[in-house]
Amino acid sequence: MTQKGPARAAPTNLRKETRDWLTEKTIPTVREIARDLENAGEDVRDLIEAIDELEMLLRDGPRRNGFVRR
């Protein structure tokens, strides 16, 4: 039996302003928070992975089958 990746929500058409805000404001801010948490000794691997996945979705969009591109 083949393993499938995690299921994702159906594609959402984001407005350009929303996509730009996420790319230019939200993601850099969350990366900075993750860096501070990591410097404080916290494990931020899952957070960084989620940020990377969001960035990938904003850049490439989800696949037609609903799974994230890798």
C-alpha positions in Angstrom: 0.0 0.0 0.0 1.4 3.4 -0.9 1.6 6.1 1.6 0.0 9.4 0.7 1.1 12.8 2.0 -1.0 14.7 4.4 -4.4 15.9 3.0 -4.7 19.6 2.5 -7.7 21.9 2.1 -9.0 22.8 -1.3 -7.2 25.6 -3.1 -8.1 29.1 -2.1 -7.8 32.0 -4.4 -6.1 34.6 -2.3 -6.2 38.2 -3.2 -2.9 39.7 -4.3 -2.9 42.0 -1.3 -3.3 39.0 1.1 -0.6 37.0 -0.7 1.8 40.0 -0.5 1.0 40.7 3.1 1.7 37.0 4.1 4.9 37.0 2.0 6.3 40.4 3.0 5.0 40.8 6.6 3.7 37.7 8.3 6.3 35.1 7.2 9.4 37.3 8.1 7.8 38.2 11.5 7.1 34.5 12.3 10.6 33.5 11.2 12.0 36.2 13.5 9.9 34.8 16.4 11.1 31.3 15.6 14.7 32.5 15.7 14.2 34.1 19.1 12.5 31.0 20.4 15.3 28.8 19.1 17.9 31.1 20.8 15.9 30.6 24.0 16.4 26.9 23.6 13.0 25.9 22.2 12.5 23.3 19.5 11.1 25.2 16.5 11.5 22.5 13.8 7.8 22.1 13.4 7.2 25.8 13.2 9.9 26.3 10.6 8.5 23.4 8.6 5.0 25.0 8.7 6.5 28.4 7.6 8.3 26.7 4.7 5.1 24.9 3.7 3.1 28.2 3.8 5.8 29.9 1.7 5.7 27.0 -0.8 1.9 27.2 -1.0 2.0 30.9 -1.6 4.6 30.5 -4.3 3.4 27.4 -6.1 -0.1 26.7 -4.9 -1.4 23.3 -3.9 -1.4 20.3 -6.2 -4.6 19.3 -7.9 -4.9 16.2 -5.7 -4.9 18.4 -2.6 -1.4 17.5 -1.4 1.5 19.8 -0.9 4.2 19.9 -3.5 7.6 18.6 -2.3 
